[in-house]
């Protein structure tokens, strides 16, 4: 990748990081510690390509670690989405025609 493309990706990951910090302010301090110690941001265009690449990998690792926990994990999100679908089906009157699964596999 070219340096400008790396900076764009770094910017995107920083926006995701900001969103996570805004939605989870009580735990924001414990997340992204390694990234904070790097003292780099996408606006530091004078930093090397390698610095931005490392920042991308660190942010990617820390974002994925966050998403793997709690309510944002795959199974937890799937559970929430399925519950929402069941609620919508109930509101639409599909309760009698669609059997609901009550057992968790």
Secondary structure, DSSP 4 states (H G I P E B T S, - for coil): --HHHHHHHHHHHHHHHHHHHHH-GGGTTTSSHHHHHH---TT-TTS-HHHHHHHHHHHHHHHHHHHTSGGGSHHHHHHHHHHHHHHHHHHHT-TTTSPPP-S--
